[in-house]
Amino acid sequence: MQRREQKHDVCVLWNACPCVIQAHAWTALGKLCLVDERLAKACVPHFARQLRAAPEPAVRNNIAVGLTDLCITYTGAGRLLGRLKVACPGE
């Protein structure tokens, strides 16, 4: 139960961050994932979830760019890109 509370606290703090910081953070995380395949595989679901949940266009754009780079670099993640296109049709 304590894990959920910690996870929730992180989400509350994340939502308090300005969108400029969030956009840069997703870009930095995407670049880190390009270097480490294990990290990339662990982070792709988070990228996908936040792509749909992020309210700011700059944040969604940086997430989409990061996901695209990951799908190009790690072709095993390519199937995810098709699902994301279906999930975010207006983007």
C-alpha positions in Angstrom: 0.0 0.0 0.0 2.9 2.4 0.7 4.1 2.0 -2.9 0.9 3.5 -4.2 1.1 6.4 -1.9 4.7 7.1 -3.0 3.7 6.7 -6.6 0.7 9.1 -6.1 3.0 11.7 -4.4 5.3 11.6 -7.4 2.4 12.2 -9.7 1.2 15.1 -7.6 4.7 16.6 -7.8 5.0 16.0 -11.5 1.7 17.8 -12.2 3.0 20.8 -10.3 6.0 21.1 -12.7 5.7 23.7 -15.4 5.1 22.3 -18.9 8.4 23.5 -20.1 10.2 21.4 -17.5 8.0 18.4 -18.3 8.7 18.8 -22.1 12.5 18.9 -21.5 12.3 16.0 -19.0 10.6 13.7 -21.6 13.2 14.7 -24.2 16.0 13.9 -21.7 14.4 10.6 -20.8 14.1 9.7 -24.5 17.8 10.4 -25.1 18.7 8.2 -22.1 16.5 5.4 -23.5 18.3 5.6 -26.8 21.5 4.6 -25.0 20.1 1.8 -22.8 17.7 -0.7 -24.4 16.6 -2.1 -21.0 15.6 1.3 -19.9 13.8 1.9 -23.2 11.7 -1.2 -22.9 10.8 -0.3 -19.3 9.9 3.3 -20.3 7.9 2.8 -23.5 4.6 2.1 -21.6 5.1 5.3 -19.6 5.7 7.3 -22.8 2.5 5.8 -24.3 0.4 6.5 -21.2 1.6 10.1 -20.9 1.2 10.7 -24.6 -2.6 10.3 -24.1 -2.7 12.0 -20.6 -0.5 15.1 -21.1 -2.6 18.2 -21.5 0.1 20.4 -23.1 0.9 20.1 -26.8 4.7 20.7 -26.2 4.8 17.8 -23.8 2.9 15.5 -26.1 5.1 16.5 -29.0 8.3 15.7 -27.2 6.9 12.4 -26.0 5.9 11.5 -29.6 9.4 12.5 -30.9 11.0 10.3 -28.2 8.8 7.4 -29.0 9.4 7.7 -32.7 13.2 7.7 -32.1 12.9 4.6 -29.9 10.9 2.8 -32.5 13.5 3.6 -35.1 16.4 2.6 -32.9 14.8 -0.5 -31.4 12.8 -2.0 -34.1 11.1 -4.4 -31.6 9.2 -1.4 -30.3 7.9 -0.7 -33.8 4.6 -2.5 -33.2 3.9 0.0 -30.5 3.9 2.9 -32.9 1.0 1.5 -34.8 -1.0 1.2 -31.7 -0.2 4.8 -30.7 -1.4 6.1 -34.0 -4.7 4.5 -33.3 -4.8 5.7 -29.7 -4.0 9.4 -30.7 -5.8 9.9 -34.0 -6.0 13.7 -33.8 -2.3 14.3 -33.0 
